Amino acid sequence: MALRVCPATGTLRRVKSLVKHDNRKFRAFRWLPLAGVIGMALLFVPRIGRSDSFVFYFPKSRSILQTQTYGNAQYLPVLRILNLFGTVGSLKSRKKSLELRFNNTQIRLQQDNPTVRLNNARVRLAQPVRSMDGEWMVPVDFVTTILPTITNQTVEYKQGENRIFVGGMRPNSFKLQLSLLQDGALLTVQFADQVNLRTAAQNGKWILYLGNNPVEPVESNFDFHNPYVSQVKFDDHDGLPKLIVVPSAAGFDFYPKLGEGGKVLIASIVKPGRTMAQQAPVPPQPASPPPIPATPSSATAPQVATPVTAPGPSLPTVVLDAGHGGTDLGAQGKDGLLEKNLTARLAALAQKALEATGKYRVVLTRPGDANVGFDQRAAEANLARPIAFISFHAGDLGPSTPRVMVYSYRPSSPLAMTPGPDPQPRFVNWDKVQLRFINQSNRLAQDLQQDLQRTTKVASSPPMQVPVRVLQSIAAPAVAIEVGSLSPDGNSAVLNNPPFQQEISDAVVAAIAGLQGGQP
């Protein structure tokens, strides 16, 4: 047969090739069911992965261990845990088991077995012991079911958290509140114990480090999603307790301040405001001023009118601060007149006069007879984004009575005169924020002193620059007025005289109008 030269030969060869090709396809499809079974098995086999950090807090130190996950369970390296508490002895590690001696306890663990032998006793864990990447791992409940027994120490762990407290520690705790106000947001954090505050800005977030002492939060995440703050998170995965504030948008100023002996954190979140020169006068609008309380007696504190938003949010804001309040009586005259009552009366009169012009919105830092700290006053003022801040006080200004003095701020140290640049997003150091407005505050003090001298005809001196605490953290032109003399040896009858108080109010209105180049 000449099959080799016959055209049929080529055909024959092609047929054989197709047959071989079909055989290969058949063998490939034959493995598909097995591959599917293996794939389904792999799908349901627990995966091993890196999880988070666990922080062990000791009375004088802290240590961080990395966890691993197996399925949904977290695991910790058992030998590293024990080394935090003492020395591991007589270690025997085999493929399927681990035996060791710790203190006076012989410990035996077996791969894929939840039961751990402690001498002759057996303790069952929530999950089996695992060997991962050559390291023996135990589920997290090992630290509460076994660790206290073999270490003779108190070990506290809250399910679902990544921190462990050893030795009867009392971690700090806090309550967090965010108030959404008209011109920003006010974050208030009340701590059980004192904290030390350090701030940083990173990746568009504000980070508030809370010192070295451990903190156990009631919640770790606080979601707000308002126009200023999206979320506040507590984090200590690196052993450093901190609050992370996530703003809702870029471009806000952040004013954090620690007060009340380190137990209260107050932070204002506001949009950068316009400068004083950019504040254009607003045409007068009718407004109904709130009633003014009667002239205070020596025994009863006045009920000052609550701050109102009228005439409207578009009006420039003036913040009036009545010094002292509550249990802080301030100075006292021999006839019983209290400084806290006098300053409240002056603030109420100035509020009525300013709102009667229809040109201003007035905010009071102390709307009643209450204790209000310096930081809280500053927070309320800065949130209002005012064109001016005026604080009222009374004291002993010498034998000439009545007498009026005006103060603007000057830091106690000359080195503090130049504030450094702020990172983005901006942190504003409350101890230096008034330095941005020094020139404007000095100009306001001069104008107010002249208006006081003109309207009251009382003894006066040029304005003074002193480190007045209430002015230190105000982000606006700010001054303090002190009327005197209010002392146990002086006659305070003139200070309690309504016409004199009205004259001071008129001077305040004139000075505020001068800020905008207008008339009251």
C-alpha positions as CSV (number, residue, x, y, z in Angstrom):
1,M,0.0,0.0,0.0
2,A,1.2,3.4,-0.9
3,L,-0.4,4.9,2.0
4,R,2.5,7.1,2.7
5,V,2.0,8.9,-0.7
6,C,-1.8,8.7,-0.8
7,P,-3.7,11.8,0.0
8,A,-5.7,9.6,2.4
9,T,-2.6,9.4,4.5
10,G,-2.8,13.0,5.5
11,T,-6.4,12.5,6.3
12,L,-5.7,9.5,8.4
13,R,-3.0,11.4,10.4
14,R,-5.5,14.2,11.0
15,V,-8.1,11.8,12.3
16,K,-5.6,10.3,14.7
17,S,-4.7,13.8,15.9
18,L,-8.3,14.7,16.5
19,V,-8.8,11.5,18.5
20,K,-5.7,12.2,20.6
21,H,-7.0,15.8,21.2
22,D,-10.4,14.5,22.2
23,N,-8.8,12.1,24.6
24,R,-6.8,15.0,26.3
25,K,-10.1,17.0,26.6
26,F,-11.8,14.0,28.2
27,R,-9.0,13.6,30.7
28,A,-9.1,17.3,31.6
29,F,-12.9,17.3,32.2
30,R,-12.5,14.2,34.3
31,W,-10.7,16.3,37.0
32,L,-13.4,19.0,37.1
33,P,-15.6,17.4,39.8
34,L,-12.5,16.8,42.0
35,A,-11.4,20.4,41.6
36,G,-14.9,21.6,42.6
37,V,-14.8,19.5,45.7
38,I,-11.4,20.8,46.7
39,G,-12.5,24.4,46.0
40,M,-15.6,24.0,48.2
41,A,-13.5,22.5,50.9
42,L,-11.0,25.4,50.8
43,L,-13.9,27.8,50.9
44,F,-15.1,26.5,54.2
45,V,-11.7,25.8,55.8
46,P,-10.9,28.6,58.4
47,R,-8.3,31.0,57.1
48,I,-5.3,32.1,59.1
49,G,-4.6,35.8,59.0
50,R,-3.0,38.7,60.9
51,S,-5.4,40.6,63.0
52,D,-4.8,43.4,65.5
53,S,-2.6,44.3,68.4
54,F,-3.3,43.3,72.0
55,V,-2.0,45.6,74.7
56,F,-1.1,44.2,78.1
57,Y,-1.2,47.0,80.6
58,F,0.9,46.4,83.8
59,P,1.1,48.8,86.7
60,K,4.4,50.3,85.5
61,S,4.7,49.1,81.9
62,R,2.9,47.9,78.9
63,S,3.5,45.3,76.2
64,I,2.0,44.8,72.8
65,L,1.5,41.4,71.2
66,Q,0.2,40.7,67.7
67,T,-2.8,38.4,67.3
68,Q,-3.7,36.0,64.5
69,T,-7.1,35.0,63.4
70,Y,-8.2,31.4,62.7
71,G,-11.7,31.6,61.3
72,N,-13.5,34.1,63.5
73,A,-11.4,33.5,66.6
74,Q,-8.4,35.5,67.7
75,Y,-5.3,33.8,68.9
76,L,-2.3,35.0,71.0
77,P,1.2,33.4,71.2
78,V,1.3,31.5,74.4
79,L,5.1,31.6,75.0
80,R,5.2,35.3,74.5
81,I,2.4,35.8,76.9
82,L,4.1,33.8,79.6
83,N,7.4,35.6,79.1
84,L,5.6,38.8,80.0
85,F,4.9,37.4,83.5
86,G,8.0,35.3,84.2
87,T,10.4,32.7,82.9
88,V,9.4,29.6,81.0
89,G,11.3,26.4,82.0
90,S,11.7,22.8,80.8
91,L,10.2,23.4,77.4
92,K,9.4,20.4,75.2
93,S,7.9,21.2,71.8
94,R,6.8,18.4,69.6
95,K,4.8,18.3,66.3
96,K,1.5,17.8,68.0
97,S,2.1,18.9,71.6
98,L,3.8,21.5,73.8
99,E,4.9,20.9,77.4
100,L,6.5,23.5,79.6
101,R,6.8,24.5,83.2
102,F,5.8,28.0,84.4
103,N,6.3,28.8,88.1
104,N,5.0,25.7,89.9
105,T,2.7,24.6,87.1
106,Q,3.3,22.0,84.5
107,I,1.4,23.0,81.3
108,R,0.6,20.7,78.4
109,L,-1.1,21.8,75.2
110,Q,-2.1,19.7,72.2
111,Q,-2.6,20.7,68.6
112,D,-6.3,21.1,67.7
113,N,-7.4,20.3,71.3
114,P,-9.2,22.9,73.4
115,T,-8.3,21.2,76.7
116,V,-5.1,22.4,78.5
117,R,-3.6,20.4,81.3
118,L,-2.4,22.3,84.4
119,N,-0.6,19.7,86.5
120,N,-3.3,17.2,87.1
121,A,-6.2,19.6,86.3
122,R,-7.8,20.1,82.9
123,V,-9.1,23.5,81.7
124,R,-11.2,23.7,78.5
125,L,-10.8,26.8,76.3
126,A,-13.4,28.2,73.9
127,Q,-11.3,27.2,70.9
128,P,-8.7,24.5,70.2
129,V,-5.0,25.3,70.6
130,R,-3.3,25.9,67.2
131,S,0.2,25.9,65.8
132,M,0.5,28.7,63.3
133,D,3.7,29.4,61.4
134,G,5.7,27.4,63.9
135,E,4.3,29.2,66.9
136,W,2.0,27.8,69.5
137,M,-1.2,30.0,69.7
138,V,-4.0,30.0,72.3
139,P,-7.4,31.6,72.0
140,V,-7.9,34.9,73.8
141,D,-9.9,33.4,76.7
142,F,-6.6,31.8,77.8
143,V,-5.8,35.1,79.5
144,T,-8.9,35.0,81.8
145,T,-9.3,31.2,82.3
146,I,-5.7,30.1,82.8
147,L,-3.4,33.1,83.2
148,P,-4.7,34.3,86.6
149,T,-4.2,30.8,88.0
150,I,-0.6,30.3,86.9
151,T,0.5,33.9,87.6
152,N,-1.4,34.6,90.8
153,Q,-2.3,38.0,89.4
154,T,-5.6,39.7,88.6
155,V,-6.2,39.8,84.9
156,E,-9.1,41.8,83.5
157,Y,-10.3,41.5,79.9
158,K,-13.5,42.8,78.3
159,Q,-14.8,40.6,75.6
160,G,-14.3,42.1,72.2
161,E,-11.7,44.6,73.2
162,N,-7.9,44.4,72.5
163,R,-6.6,45.5,75.9
164,I,-5.8,43.5,79.0
165,F,-5.3,45.0,82.5
166,V,-3.0,43.1,84.9
167,G,-2.5,43.6,88.6
168,G,-5.8,45.2,89.7
169,M,-5.3,48.3,87.6
170,R,-8.0,51.0,87.5
171,P,-8.0,52.3,83.9
172,N,-9.3,55.8,83.2
173,S,-12.7,56.2,81.5
174,F,-14.6,59.0,79.9
175,K,-17.9,60.3,78.6
176,L,-18.0,62.1,75.3
177,Q,-20.5,64.6,74.0
178,L,-20.7,66.6,70.8
179,S,-23.0,69.6,70.6
180,L,-23.9,71.0,67.2
181,L,-24.2,74.8,67.5
182,Q,-25.0,77.5,65.0
183,D,-21.4,78.3,64.1
184,G,-19.6,75.1,64.8
185,A,-19.5,72.1,67.1
186,L,-18.3,71.7,70.7
187,L,-16.7,68.5,71.7
188,T,-16.7,67.8,75.5
189,V,-14.9,64.8,77.0
190,Q,-15.2,64.2,80.8
191,F,-12.6,61.9,82.2
192,A,-12.7,60.1,85.5
193,D,-9.1,60.8,86.2
194,Q,-6.5,63.4,85.0
195,V,-5.0,63.1,81.5
196,N,-2.1,64.8,79.8
197,L,-3.0,66.2,76.4
198,R,-0.7,66.1,73.3
199,T,-2.1,67.0,69.9
200,A,-1.1,66.0,66.3
201,A,-2.6,66.2,62.8
202,Q,-2.3,63.3,60.4
203,N,-4.1,62.4,57.2
204,G,-6.7,65.0,57.6
205,K,-7.6,63.9,61.2
206,W,-7.0,65.5,64.6
207,I,-5.3,63.2,67.1
208,L,-5.5,63.8,70.8
209,Y,-3.0,61.8,72.8
210,L,-4.3,61.2,76.4
211,G,-1.0,60.5,78.2
212,N,0.5,57.2,79.4
213,N,-2.2,55.9,81.8
214,P,-4.5,53.3,80.3
215,V,-8.0,54.2,79.3
216,E,-11.0,51.8,79.0
217,P,-13.7,53.5,76.9
218,V,-17.4,52.6,77.2
219,E,-17.5,52.8,73.5
220,S,-14.6,52.9,70.9
221,N,-16.5,54.6,68.0
222,F,-18.8,57.6,68.1
223,D,-20.5,58.3,64.8
224,F,-22.0,61.7,64.4
225,H,-22.0,62.6,60.6
226,N,-22.8,66.2,61.2
227,P,-21.5,69.1,59.1
228,Y,-18.4,69.4,61.3
229,V,-17.5,66.0,62.8
230,S,-18.0,62.7,61.1
231,Q,-16.6,60.4,63.8
232,V,-14.6,60.3,67.0
233,K,-12.6,57.0,67.6
234,F,-10.7,55.8,70.6
235,D,-7.5,53.9,69.8
236,D,-4.7,52.4,71.8
237,H,-3.4,49.6,69.5
238,D,0.1,51.0,69.9
239,G,-0.2,51.3,73.7
240,L,-0.8,55.1,73.5
241,P,-4.4,56.0,74.4
242,K,-5.8,58.6,71.9
243,L,-8.9,60.1,70.5
244,I,-9.0,60.5,66.7
245,V,-11.4,63.2,65.5
246,V,-12.5,62.8,61.9
247,P,-13.8,66.1,60.5
248,S,-16.7,66.0,58.0
249,A,-14.8,68.3,55.6
250,A,-11.4,69.9,55.2
251,G,-10.7,73.5,56.3
252,F,-11.9,73.7,59.9
253,D,-10.1,75.2,62.8
254,F,-9.7,72.9,65.9
255,Y,-9.4,74.5,69.3
256,P,-8.6,71.8,71.9
257,K,-8.1,72.7,75.6
258,L,-7.7,70.7,78.7
259,G,-9.3,72.1,81.9
260,E,-10.7,71.2,85.3
261,G,-7.4,69.9,86.5
262,G,-6.9,67.7,83.4
263,K,-10.3,66.0,83.7
264,V,-12.2,67.9,81.0
265,L,-11.3,68.2,77.4
266,I,-13.1,71.0,75.5
267,A,-12.6,71.4,71.8
268,S,-14.2,73.8,69.4
269,I,-14.5,72.9,65.7
270,V,-15.3,76.0,63.6
271,K,-14.8,77.3,60.1
272,P,-12.0,79.9,59.7
273,G,-13.9,83.2,60.3
274,R,-13.5,86.4,58.4
275,T,-11.2,89.1,59.8
276,M,-12.6,92.1,61.6
277,A,-12.0,94.3,58.6
278,Q,-14.1,92.0,56.5
279,Q,-17.1,92.2,58.7
280,A,-19.3,94.6,56.9
281,P,-21.9,96.7,58.7
282,V,-25.4,95.2,58.5
283,P,-28.5,97.4,58.0
284,P,-30.6,97.8,61.1
285,Q,-33.3,95.3,61.7
286,P,-36.1,95.5,64.3
287,A,-35.5,93.3,67.3
288,S,-37.4,92.8,70.5
289,P,-34.8,93.0,73.3
290,P,-35.2,90.6,76.2
291,P,-36.3,92.1,79.6
292,I,-33.5,93.2,81.9
293,P,-33.6,91.9,85.5
294,A,-34.1,94.4,88.3
295,T,-31.1,96.0,90.0
296,P,-29.5,93.2,92.1
297,S,-29.7,93.3,95.8
298,S,-26.8,92.2,98.0
299,A,-28.5,88.9,98.8
300,T,-30.1,87.8,95.5
301,A,-28.2,87.1,92.3
302,P,-29.9,88.4,89.1
303,Q,-31.4,86.1,86.5
304,V,-29.8,87.3,83.3
305,A,-31.7,86.9,80.1
306,T,-30.9,83.8,78.1
307,P,-28.8,84.4,74.9
308,V,-31.1,84.9,71.9
309,T,-30.3,84.5,68.2
310,A,-32.4,87.5,67.1
311,P,-32.0,89.7,65.2
312,G,-30.6,86.9,62.9
313,P,-27.7,84.7,62.1
314,S,-26.3,87.1,59.5
315,L,-25.6,89.8,62.1
316,P,-22.1,90.2,63.6
317,T,-21.9,88.6,67.0
318,V,-20.7,90.3,70.2
319,V,-19.8,88.1,73.2
320,L,-20.4,89.5,76.7
321,D,-18.8,87.8,79.7
322,A,-20.0,88.4,83.2
323,G,-17.2,87.6,85.5
324,H,-17.4,85.1,88.3
325,G,-20.8,83.4,89.1
326,G,-22.2,80.5,91.1
327,T,-20.1,79.8,94.2
328,D,-17.5,82.2,92.8
329,L,-18.7,85.4,94.4
330,G,-15.9,87.6,93.3
331,A,-15.2,90.9,95.2
332,Q,-17.7,92.1,97.8
333,G,-18.5,95.6,99.0
334,K,-19.1,96.6,102.6
335,D,-22.8,97.0,101.8
336,G,-23.0,93.4,100.6
337,L,-22.8,94.0,96.8
338,L,-21.3,91.0,95.1
339,E,-19.1,91.3,92.0
340,K,-20.9,88.3,90.3
341,N,-24.2,90.2,90.6
342,L,-22.8,93.5,89.4
343,T,-21.1,92.0,86.4
344,A,-24.3,90.1,85.5
345,R,-26.2,93.4,85.6
346,L,-23.7,95.2,83.4
347,A,-23.7,92.3,80.8
348,A,-27.5,92.3,80.7
349,L,-27.6,96.1,80.2
350,A,-25.0,95.9,77.4
351,Q,-26.9,93.0,75.8
352,K,-30.1,95.1,75.7
353,A,-28.4,98.1,74.3
354,L,-26.6,96.2,71.6
355,E,-29.6,94.3,70.4
356,A,-31.8,97.4,70.5
357,T,-29.6,98.8,67.6
358,G,-30.7,95.9,65.4
359,K,-27.1,95.5,64.3
360,Y,-25.7,92.8,66.5
361,R,-26.4,89.3,67.8
362,V,-25.3,88.9,71.5
363,V,-24.0,85.8,73.2
364,L,-23.6,85.6,77.0
365,T,-21.0,83.2,78.3
366,R,-22.8,83.1,81.7
367,P,-26.6,83.3,81.1
368,G,-27.4,82.6,84.8
369,D,-25.8,82.4,88.2
370,A,-23.6,79.4,87.5
371,N,-19.9,78.4,87.8
372,V,-18.4,78.7,84.3
373,G,-14.7,78.0,83.9
374,F,-12.3,80.0,81.8
375,D,-12.1,77.3,79.1
376,Q,-15.9,76.9,78.9
377,R,-16.2,80.7,78.4
378,A,-13.6,80.6,75.7
379,A,-15.3,77.7,74.0
380,E,-18.6,79.4,73.9
381,A,-17.0,82.6,72.6
382,N,-15.0,81.1,69.9
383,L,-17.9,79.0,68.6
384,A,-19.8,82.3,68.1
385,R,-17.1,83.8,65.9
386,P,-17.6,87.2,67.4
387,I,-16.3,90.6,66.2
388,A,-15.6,91.4,69.9
389,F,-15.4,89.9,73.4
390,I,-15.9,92.1,76.4
391,S,-15.5,90.7,80.0
392,F,-17.0,92.6,83.0
393,H,-15.3,92.7,86.4
394,A,-15.2,94.8,89.6
395,G,-12.5,95.3,92.2
396,D,-10.4,97.6,94.3
397,L,-9.0,100.3,92.1
398,G,-8.0,102.7,94.8
399,P,-9.6,105.5,96.9
400,S,-11.1,107.3,93.9
401,T,-14.6,105.9,93.3
402,P,-16.1,105.1,91.0
403,R,-13.2,104.2,88.7
404,V,-13.0,102.3,85.4
405,M,-10.1,100.4,83.9
406,V,-9.8,98.6,80.5
407,Y,-7.4,95.8,79.9
408,S,-6.2,93.9,76.9
409,Y,-4.1,90.8,76.9
410,R,-0.4,90.4,77.1
411,P,1.3,87.1,77.8
412,S,3.2,86.6,81.0
413,S,6.3,85.6,79.0
414,P,7.7,87.7,76.2
415,L,8.8,84.4,74.5
416,A,5.1,83.6,73.9
417,M,4.5,86.6,71.7
418,T,5.0,84.8,68.4
419,P,2.8,81.8,67.8
420,G,4.3,79.1,65.6
421,P,2.7,77.8,62.3
422,D,-0.2,75.5,62.6
423,P,-0.3,72.1,60.9
424,Q,-3.0,71.2,58.5
425,P,-5.7,70.5,59.5
426,R,-5.1,73.4,61.9
427,F,-4.7,73.0,65.6
428,V,-5.1,76.3,67.4
429,N,-3.2,76.5,70.7
430,W,-5.7,78.1,73.1
431,D,-2.8,79.5,75.2
432,K,-1.7,81.5,72.2
433,V,-4.8,82.2,70.2
434,Q,-5.3,85.8,71.5
435,L,-1.9,86.7,70.2
436,R,-3.4,86.8,66.7
437,F,-5.7,89.6,67.8
438,I,-3.3,91.6,70.0
439,N,-3.3,94.7,67.8
440,Q,-7.1,94.7,67.3
441,S,-7.6,94.1,71.0
442,N,-5.3,97.0,71.9
443,R,-7.3,99.3,69.5
444,L,-10.6,98.2,71.0
445,A,-9.3,98.9,74.5
446,Q,-8.2,102.4,73.5
447,D,-11.6,103.2,71.9
448,L,-13.5,101.7,74.9
449,Q,-11.5,103.7,77.4
450,Q,-12.2,106.9,75.5
451,D,-15.9,106.2,75.3
452,L,-16.0,105.3,79.0
453,Q,-14.3,108.5,80.0
454,R,-16.7,110.5,77.8
455,T,-19.9,108.8,78.9
456,T,-19.2,108.2,82.6
457,K,-17.0,111.2,83.5
458,V,-15.1,109.0,86.0
459,A,-11.4,108.7,86.8
460,S,-9.6,106.7,84.2
461,S,-6.2,105.7,83.1
462,P,-4.8,104.6,79.7
463,P,-5.6,100.9,78.9
464,M,-3.2,98.4,80.3
465,Q,-1.8,95.2,78.8
466,V,-1.7,92.4,81.4
467,P,-2.0,88.6,81.3
468,V,-5.7,88.5,82.0
469,R,-6.6,84.8,82.1
470,V,-10.1,85.1,80.6
471,L,-8.8,86.9,77.5
472,Q,-6.0,84.4,76.8
473,S,-8.0,81.9,74.8
474,I,-10.4,84.2,72.9
475,A,-10.1,84.2,69.1
476,A,-11.4,87.7,68.6
477,P,-10.6,91.3,69.7
478,A,-11.0,91.0,73.4
479,V,-10.9,93.4,76.4
480,A,-11.8,93.3,80.1
481,I,-13.6,96.2,81.9
482,E,-13.0,96.6,85.6
483,V,-15.1,99.0,87.6
484,G,-14.2,100.0,91.1
485,S,-13.8,100.3,93.9
486,L,-15.6,97.2,95.2
487,S,-14.0,96.3,98.5
488,P,-15.0,95.7,102.1
489,D,-13.7,99.2,103.0
490,G,-15.2,101.1,100.0
491,N,-18.5,102.6,99.2
492,S,-20.1,100.7,96.4
493,A,-23.4,102.6,96.3
494,V,-22.3,104.5,93.1
495,L,-21.4,101.2,91.3
496,N,-24.9,99.9,92.1
497,N,-26.5,103.1,90.7
498,P,-28.6,102.3,87.5
499,P,-27.6,105.5,85.6
500,F,-23.9,104.7,86.1
501,Q,-24.4,101.2,84.9
502,Q,-26.3,102.5,81.9
503,E,-23.4,104.8,81.0
504,I,-21.0,101.9,80.9
505,S,-23.5,100.1,78.6
506,D,-23.6,103.1,76.3
507,A,-19.8,103.2,76.1
508,V,-19.7,99.5,75.2
509,V,-22.2,100.1,72.3
510,A,-20.1,103.1,71.0
511,A,-16.9,101.1,71.1
512,I,-18.4,98.2,69.3
513,A,-19.8,100.5,66.6
514,G,-16.3,101.9,66.2
515,L,-15.0,98.5,65.2
516,Q,-17.1,98.8,62.0
517,G,-16.7,102.5,61.5
518,G,-20.3,103.2,62.2
519,Q,-22.5,104.9,64.8
520,P,-24.4,103.2,67.5
